[in-house]
Amino acid sequence: MKPVVIIGTDHAGYRLKERLKRWLTALGYEVLDFGTTSNRDMDYPDVVIPVAEAVAAAKGAAVGIVLGGSGNGEAMAANKVRGIRAALCYDAQTAKLARAHNDANILALGARTMTRNAALSQRIVHLFLTTSFTKEARHARRLKKIAAYEAR
């Protein structure tokens, strides 16, 4: 079963979000769009934090994709939500490792670095969505330490 994909962006990622949304829907994913609905200036925390809260509430039944100009602020905002492990990915290797080693549940993308290369953004998203956490003891141990700190 394919996970639900919860997606959101600020104005800088609007066009890429729309392209990815159409592509993911065509692949059979259920896509929940948290906005924004245009390329008018807006503040990314207003969209990213609700995406992260929804992913956390889904308890593994959904993953998120957040977009912005660089993706950095989006990853930072998403990571403020308990239970979120957002990873800024800029190539196939970082996407694969984010899932396999870190069990990332939100992918952050920089639209300004991806807009000229739609195939790269699709490859990154595909790897993020299809790579499973390895569950190796060393990676699980590290995630438990993050969760323990987060719970304090």
Secondary structure as GFF3:
##gff-version 3
##sequence-region A 1 152
A	DSSP	beta_strand	4	9	.	.	.	ID=ss1
A	DSSP	three_ten_helix	11	13	.	.	.	ID=ss2
A	DSSP	alpha_helix	14	26	.	.	.	ID=ss3
A	DSSP	beta_strand	31	33	.	.	.	ID=ss4
A	DSSP	alpha_helix	45	58	.	.	.	ID=ss5
A	DSSP	beta_strand	62	68	.	.	.	ID=ss6
A	DSSP	alpha_helix	72	78	.	.	.	ID=ss7
A	DSSP	beta_strand	86	88	.	.	.	ID=ss8
A	DSSP	alpha_helix	92	100	.	.	.	ID=ss9
A	DSSP	beta_strand	106	110	.	.	.	ID=ss10
A	DSSP	alpha_helix	111	114	.	.	.	ID=ss11
A	DSSP	alpha_helix	118	130	.	.	.	ID=ss12
A	DSSP	alpha_helix	137	151	.	.	.	ID=ss13
###
